Structures are given as C-alpha cells and as structure tokens.
Amino acid sequence: MSTIARKQRELMQRNTLLLDIAQEMLEESGFASLSLDKLAARTEFSKGTIYNHFMSKEDLLTALCVRALQIQLSLYLRVFDFPGNSREKILALHYAYNLYARQHPALFMCVLSGLAQNIVEKTSAHQMAERHTYERRVTAVLDEIVQTAMDAGDIQAPRADTVEIISFANWAMSFGTTALLQAAGRASSIERIDADTAFIRNIGVMLDGLQWRPLCKDWDYEDTWQRLHEFFGVKAGESVA
C-alpha cells in the first residue's frame, strides 16, 4: 500500500471515529451542547486535527446529517426485495423510515434542523454537496415506487398529481406522524393511542385519498405490517412507530 493510500485510509478511519463520538454527544446533549472543542476533548485529538475534518460545528452537524441519510437509504433499498404489491411497497418504505427514526432519533431530527439557514451558511461546500447527493438518492427510491404504481394504474388520484407531489405527500405524512409520536409522546392525545395503529391508519387514509389500490377495505394491511416486522427483523410486540 502506498503512503498516500495509507494516509487516505487513516483519514477515513479517523473521520468515522469522530462521527461516532459526535453522534454519541448529539444523542446525549443535543446540538446546542455540541462543539469542536468538546469533540477534541472527548477524543483527545488536537483541535487542529478536528478542524482538518470539520470547519465548524455546523459542518460537523451536516456530516451527521449525511450519515443519517446513508442509514435511511440503506433501509430504503431493502424495500425493493420485499414481496408485495405497489401499495405494500410504499407501506414498506414508510415502515423503513419509522424504523430508522426509532433506532436513530437524534439523527432523524437533525436532518431537518440541519437545513436551518445559520447551519447551511457555516457548512463547507463539500459537506453540503454530500448531503444533497444522498437526499437525491433517498428521494429517487420514493419516486421510483410511486412511478411504478402510476405506470401500473394502481394510483387513480382524482387530480392530475405528479410523481413529485405524491412523493412529497408520502414523506410529509411519514415525517409528521413519526415526529409527533416521538416528540409529543407524553401529550394526552398521543399517549392514549397505540403508535403502530395510529401510524398505519394515517398512512392508510392518505393512500386511500390518492386512490392507491388496493384500498384499505380491499386488503389486510395489518397483515402486511406484521410481514414487515419479519422482513426487517423487528421482534414480535415491538413497536416501530
């Protein structure tokens, strides 16, 4: 191995280590308490070494957003192997999104907060380009499932909705329901309901509104949800949402 190749490998390994520890700090105390100085102290690397990887704490947060999108993408790509009709496929995508959010709640929330103007302005062009690359790849999976359903005639929306509009509706419903179930779980209007049931019903109402067939009255999507538990390796009785 050449000296350059070895140094590149060491740089990548150190970058992964720094992100691992930064993620721990984010999960422990949130973004407000995250700083490059604290990361240096936690890792015992010099501040100069830390700044070789991240130009600011905002740059570091964007790198964590990239990691979050990579995790989300890996789960999304598995959906193509799930056996089922097009509506079961989109339900599988919602399932994957909830699973990712439950397993990595801090990363789930930082993806949206990472788009705040003050964070974008202090992030390097390289990190923003990485983020945009993975955002496009995640969106492409959703678009492909929607397009396949439209081509097959499974979506019979009363309006001339585009792939982009239908994809956004799915993301908005999934994110909103997941965020509320996680962040407002102690609210009386939420703690009284079963999370999985609420999630499935919300998605079902939206998909029925799009006339995405088979409709809820014609298919047992609770059975599909149980098959998704098995497909993604979630233990029986363990809530995803």
VEXDO-401722 format. One line per 4 residues: number of its first residue (from 0); for each residue y, z, x of C-alpha. Coordinates in pm, 1 decimal. Example, Ala and Ser with C-alpha at 12.3 -4.5 7.8 and 13.67 -1.06 7.14 Angstrom:
0	-450.0/780.0/1230.0 ~ -106.0/714.0/1367.0
This chain:
0	0.0/0.0/0.0 ~ 340.6/-97.6/138.1 ~ 614.2/158.4/195.6 ~ 824.9/4.9/-83.1
4	535.3/12.9/-330.5 ~ 458.8/374.3/-242.2 ~ 821.0/477.9/-290.3 ~ 833.5/299.3/-625.9
8	519.3/479.7/-738.3 ~ 660.3/814.2/-625.8 ~ 985.0/740.1/-809.5 ~ 797.2/662.4/-1132.2
12	583.2/974.5/-1099.6 ~ 889.8/1191.1/-1043.8 ~ 1065.2/1027.8/-1338.8 ~ 767.9/1110.2/-1562.7
16	766.4/1469.9/-1438.6 ~ 1138.9/1507.7/-1503.6 ~ 1100.0/1370.3/-1856.5 ~ 804.5/1602.3/-1922.7
20	1012.5/1905.1/-1829.6 ~ 1324.8/1777.8/-2006.7 ~ 1117.0/1733.1/-2321.8 ~ 997.5/2093.0/-2293.8
24	1359.1/2207.2/-2261.2 ~ 1463.2/1997.0/-2560.6 ~ 1185.5/2144.3/-2772.2 ~ 1273.9/2497.2/-2662.6
28	1652.1/2497.2/-2697.8 ~ 1775.9/2165.1/-2835.0 ~ 2012.1/1908.3/-2688.2 ~ 2314.0/2140.1/-2666.7
32	2137.6/2351.4/-2403.7 ~ 2004.9/2054.8/-2206.0 ~ 2184.1/1977.7/-1879.4 ~ 2105.4/1810.8/-1549.2
36	2187.6/2133.9/-1365.7 ~ 1932.8/2324.4/-1573.2 ~ 1679.5/2047.5/-1520.1 ~ 1734.7/2070.8/-1144.6
40	1687.4/2447.3/-1153.1 ~ 1373.9/2419.5/-1365.0 ~ 1214.8/2155.9/-1142.0 ~ 1350.7/2280.8/-808.5
44	1464.9/1927.9/-724.5 ~ 1812.5/1888.1/-579.8 ~ 2095.4/1783.4/-810.0 ~ 2125.8/1466.1/-605.4
48	1764.0/1378.8/-680.3 ~ 1818.1/1438.1/-1052.1 ~ 2127.8/1217.2/-1052.8 ~ 1927.9/940.9/-886.1
52	1729.9/924.2/-1208.9 ~ 1990.3/1005.6/-1475.8 ~ 2366.5/959.8/-1457.8 ~ 2436.5/1221.3/-1727.6
56	2262.5/1446.0/-1977.5 ~ 2330.4/1176.1/-2235.7 ~ 2146.9/930.3/-2012.5 ~ 1859.0/1177.6/-1999.2
60	1856.1/1208.0/-2378.1 ~ 1837.5/830.1/-2412.2 ~ 1542.6/827.1/-2172.1 ~ 1374.3/1080.4/-2401.3
64	1451.5/851.4/-2696.1 ~ 1273.0/571.0/-2511.7 ~ 972.4/799.0/-2465.8 ~ 978.6/879.5/-2837.8
68	984.1/511.3/-2929.7 ~ 694.9/443.3/-2691.8 ~ 486.7/709.8/-2866.8 ~ 582.9/572.5/-3207.3
72	494.8/218.6/-3100.9 ~ 152.1/321.0/-2971.6 ~ 69.4/472.0/-3312.3 ~ 213.0/174.0/-3499.3
76	-0.4/-72.4/-3305.3 ~ -314.8/111.4/-3413.9 ~ -234.6/26.0/-3775.9 ~ -345.3/-333.9/-3722.9
80	-701.4/-204.0/-3675.3 ~ -701.9/-4.7/-3999.2 ~ -918.8/-183.5/-4259.1 ~ -737.5/-235.0/-4586.2
84	-509.5/-449.2/-4798.6 ~ -144.3/-510.1/-4709.9 ~ -17.9/-211.3/-4907.3 ~ -271.7/14.3/-4738.0
88	-145.5/-123.0/-4406.5 ~ 213.7/-26.1/-4485.5 ~ 94.7/315.4/-4602.7 ~ -85.0/346.7/-4268.9
92	243.5/273.1/-4094.2 ~ 415.5/549.0/-4291.4 ~ 127.2/779.3/-4203.6 ~ 164.9/695.9/-3834.3
96	538.3/766.4/-3849.7 ~ 479.1/1106.3/-4008.5 ~ 208.8/1188.3/-3757.6 ~ 442.6/1105.3/-3469.7
100	721.8/1315.0/-3624.3 ~ 493.2/1613.3/-3678.7 ~ 349.6/1601.6/-3328.5 ~ 688.9/1548.4/-3162.8
104	957.9/1691.2/-3395.1 ~ 1226.5/1721.3/-3126.9 ~ 1177.2/1362.3/-3010.5 ~ 1170.4/1243.7/-3372.1
108	1515.9/1387.7/-3438.4 ~ 1665.5/1287.3/-3102.7 ~ 1605.1/916.1/-3169.5 ~ 1866.6/922.6/-3444.5
112	2107.7/1168.7/-3281.0 ~ 2085.5/960.1/-2964.7 ~ 2286.2/687.7/-3138.8 ~ 2598.6/904.2/-3162.8
116	2895.7/729.0/-3004.1 ~ 2958.6/1000.2/-2743.3 ~ 2598.7/968.8/-2624.3 ~ 2595.6/589.7/-2614.9
120	2920.6/583.0/-2415.8 ~ 2776.0/809.4/-2144.3 ~ 2440.3/633.2/-2117.3 ~ 2364.7/377.5/-1847.2
124	2326.2/12.7/-1943.1 ~ 1968.4/23.5/-1812.7 ~ 1864.0/310.2/-2040.8 ~ 2030.4/152.5/-2344.4
128	1856.6/-177.5/-2273.5 ~ 1522.1/5.8/-2257.3 ~ 1594.9/176.2/-2585.3 ~ 1687.4/-148.6/-2757.3
132	1370.6/-314.7/-2624.9 ~ 1144.2/-52.5/-2780.5 ~ 1345.7/-39.5/-3101.9 ~ 1287.0/-412.3/-3142.9
136	915.0/-375.5/-3073.3 ~ 878.3/-94.1/-3327.4 ~ 1071.8/-292.7/-3588.0 ~ 864.5/-603.6/-3517.3
140	545.2/-422.5/-3621.1 ~ 700.8/-321.6/-3953.1 ~ 841.1/-671.3/-4007.9 ~ 502.7/-830.1/-3940.3
144	326.7/-619.2/-4202.4 ~ 598.8/-693.1/-4457.7 ~ 596.0/-1065.6/-4378.2 ~ 217.3/-1082.1/-4409.8
148	236.4/-917.3/-4752.1 ~ 508.8/-1156.6/-4866.5 ~ 313.5/-1458.8/-4744.1 ~ 6.9/-1338.1/-4934.5
152	207.1/-1289.2/-5254.0 ~ 142.1/-913.6/-5254.8 ~ 514.5/-836.2/-5284.1 ~ 663.4/-959.3/-5608.8
156	1006.3/-795.9/-5597.3 ~ 1234.2/-891.2/-5887.9 ~ 1511.9/-965.7/-5639.1 ~ 1505.5/-1214.3/-5353.8
160	1463.3/-940.0/-5095.5 ~ 1428.7/-1041.1/-4732.6 ~ 1185.4/-902.8/-4477.6 ~ 1474.0/-715.0/-4318.2
164	1577.3/-546.9/-4644.6 ~ 1222.4/-445.0/-4734.5 ~ 1155.9/-316.3/-4382.2 ~ 1472.9/-107.8/-4391.3
168	1381.7/36.9/-4730.9 ~ 1046.3/148.0/-4591.8 ~ 1198.0/303.5/-4280.2 ~ 1471.8/479.2/-4478.8
172	1224.3/630.4/-4724.6 ~ 985.5/737.5/-4449.5 ~ 1253.9/888.3/-4226.9 ~ 1438.9/1058.9/-4509.4
176	1130.8/1217.2/-4662.7 ~ 995.4/1327.9/-4326.1 ~ 1327.9/1471.0/-4208.7 ~ 1374.6/1668.5/-4530.4
180	1021.0/1804.3/-4527.0 ~ 1066.0/1916.1/-4166.2 ~ 1426.4/2033.1/-4152.7 ~ 1459.8/2177.2/-4501.8
184	1107.4/2306.0/-4542.0 ~ 1232.1/2650.8/-4642.0 ~ 1450.1/2519.7/-4922.9 ~ 1317.1/2638.3/-5258.5
188	1299.2/2281.5/-5388.7 ~ 1071.6/2184.5/-5098.9 ~ 857.6/2489.0/-5021.9 ~ 719.8/2478.9/-5376.8
192	559.4/2134.8/-5330.1 ~ 270.3/2001.3/-5124.2 ~ 411.4/1796.9/-4835.4 ~ 142.7/1528.1/-4832.2
196	159.6/1481.8/-5208.9 ~ 539.3/1453.9/-5202.5 ~ 526.8/1201.2/-4921.7 ~ 263.3/980.1/-5085.3
200	444.5/989.1/-5420.2 ~ 782.0/899.3/-5266.8 ~ 634.6/604.8/-5080.6 ~ 439.6/502.3/-5390.4
204	749.0/497.3/-5612.2 ~ 933.6/278.9/-5362.7 ~ 645.1/35.6/-5314.6 ~ 586.7/10.1/-5689.1
208	957.3/-65.5/-5727.3 ~ 912.5/-354.5/-5484.9 ~ 612.5/-467.3/-5691.8 ~ 399.2/-440.5/-5378.1
212	46.3/-485.5/-5507.9 ~ -194.1/-326.2/-5576.5 ~ 32.2/-88.9/-5773.4 ~ -40.6/283.8/-5782.0
216	-202.0/253.7/-6125.7 ~ -447.4/-2.5/-5989.6 ~ -553.2/162.9/-5662.9 ~ -654.3/506.9/-5536.7
220	-405.7/559.4/-5253.6 ~ -500.5/924.4/-5218.5 ~ -839.1/796.4/-5105.3 ~ -657.8/566.2/-4861.5
224	-469.5/870.4/-4730.3 ~ -797.9/1050.5/-4666.5 ~ -930.2/747.6/-4479.5 ~ -612.9/754.0/-4271.2
228	-686.5/1114.9/-4179.9 ~ -1018.0/998.3/-4039.6 ~ -873.2/688.7/-3874.9 ~ -605.8/882.4/-3686.8
232	-832.3/1178.3/-3615.9 ~ -646.0/1437.9/-3823.1 ~ -865.9/1730.3/-3926.0 ~ -953.0/1781.4/-4291.4
236	-699.9/2000.9/-4468.8 ~ -434.9/1947.7/-4201.4 ~ -107.5/1823.8/-4346.4 ~ 54.7/1520.0/-4189.3
240	391.0/1536.0/-4365.4
